[in-house]
Amino acid sequence: MVEWKNHDLVDVAFSSIRYEHRPVRRPGGAVAEGLHTTWIILDNAAQLNSYTTSAIKEVILAFRKAANERACVAVVFTGVGDRAFCTGGNTKEYAEYYAGQPEEYRQYMRLFNDMVSAILECDKPVINRVNGMRIGGGQEIGMACDYSIAQDMARFGQAGPRHGSAPDGGATDFLPLYVGVEHAMLSCTACEPWSAHKAFRLGLLTDVVPALRVDGAWVPNPLVWHDGVDAYGRPRAGEPKTGPDLDAAKAQMAAGAVDLALLDAAVDDLCAKLLMTFPGCLTKTIESIRKHKLAWWDKNREANRAWLALNMMNEANAGFRAFNSGTGRDREVDFPLLRRRLAEGDRWGEALILDVGPAGLRAGR
């Protein structure tokens, strides 16, 4: 019997995330004895599975640990619940600690970059089980994975330019590889989310499955169109419904319940396919395809880290604090007023941030 060496950097007791082993099954459903999948689960449902500084450190260590597990066939990266896989960085932490502290945020971004790299360098195939919305940094860590399987009421997108940042934690590197420059440009700048069906049509996802059950039957996301073309002859699949069609869709949503059984079945099916391959050949193939992401990620991540840190002095300082202090839909700065004030020669500072921010920001000054 071989006495294996331990290649983990440290032994860790996870508290911000969940780390679980689950059975892996052969095609047909029989359990493959002595093997497992490793699930790394973001555990912050109250804040839509946004990652805190402590969670990032645990995700890094979790991927290193999973990579060293000899009996692990694949890693499944997901979040708790059915509302969100991940909505990115924890905006409360950003607003209350990192805003206005560029050198602290620079250290934070070192950790974030290491999290993305840990996913890209994992010695096991990584499946993003998209159990809910994948927004901002959540979209970026999801795209770092090798496969993405989504429940079809999940939404996908970036939020940086509307909240004081740029999607330079991977989106500007990865998204053009998935969907092309034009779609990536619109997503990253206009910050309008895509449905899972649109994301699948554009090439962002491996698979998408229904998650709504109405009277015992599976119903594709009723909030979006699924076939046909719009008035301009463009594919309509995944585009949002409006007007009376939207009202009817909302009523159908209210009559049903979310069930992620098909999502779990699709993840299990992919794991079974990966099980039936030579492990070394599988790993080498994955590493070769990852090089397309790594070429851009390694080229840009350090310069992006430096810029994102400095940005915490002005636009991010304003944007994250506005989001954290605002209420309802009033969680953004007054963009036209900000642009006019800057055009008139105003300098960035606390007075300008308070003047252009929502009422909640001024009230909590």
C-alpha positions, 0 to 999 in steps of 0.5 A: 500500500502506497503511503501518499504524501500530502501536497496541500499547502495548509489544512483548513476548516472551511467556514465561509464556504462548504466543501463536500464529497458526493458520489460519482456515477457511471453512465446508467447510474451505478455508483463508481466505488472509491471515487467522488466529485468535490463540491465547492459551494459558496455559502452566503445566501443572505447576500446572494452568495457574494464573496467576502475576503475570507471566502475568497481565501477559502475558495483558493485553498478549496481548489488547491485541495480538490486538485490534490484529491486522487479520487476526485473525478471533477470539481463542481463549483456552485452556491447555496439556494436557487437565487444566485450562484454568485453576484460578485464581491461583497458590496457591503465590505467594499463600501465600508472597508475598501472604498477610499483605500486603494492599497488595501483593495490592491491586496484584496485584488491579489487574492481575487486574482489568485482565486481565478487562477486557482480555478484555471489551474485546477488539476481536475475538470471544473463544472460551474453549476449555475443555480441562480444569477451569475453577475459581476465577479460571479460571472467572471469566476464562472467563466474561469470554469471549464463547463457551465450548466445552468438552470434556465431562470438564472441571469448572466451579466456584468455590473461594473460601469454602473457601480463604479468599476470595470469588469477587469476581473476576467470578463474583459479577458474571457467573455469575447472568447465565448460570445465574440467582441460585439456581444461582449462589448455590449454586455460589459458596458451597458450592463444589461443581464442576459437570460440563461437561454440567450447566454446558451444561444450565444455560446456562454453555456454548456447546457441549460435546463428548466427549473420551474415546475407547474402542476408537476410539469417542467416549464421553460422560463416563462419570462423569455421567448424561446423560439421565433424571431423578432421584428428585425429577423433576429433570433428571439430565444432568450429575449425578455417578454414585455406587456401582457405577455410578461404579466401572464408569464409572471402569473405562471411563475407564481403558480409554480415552484423552483426545483433544481433536480434537472440541474443536478441530473445534468451535472451528474451526466457530465461527470459520468462522461468525464469519468469514462476517459483516461484521466491524464489525457482528459487533464491535458486536453483541458489544460490545452483549451484553458490556454486561450483564457490564460493567454489573456488573463496572465497578460492583463491581470496585474495591470488591471489589479493596479487600476482597480485599486486606484479606482477605489479613490473615485468612481468605485468609492462613489459607486459601491457606497451608493449601492450599499447605502441606497434603497430599492431602485435608488442605489446608483449615483446621478450619472448625468449630474456627475458627468456635468459636474466633472465637465464643469471642472469639479474635482473628485472628493467627498463633497462630489460623492455625496452630492451625486449619490442617492439620498441614503448615502447623504443620510448616512454620511 
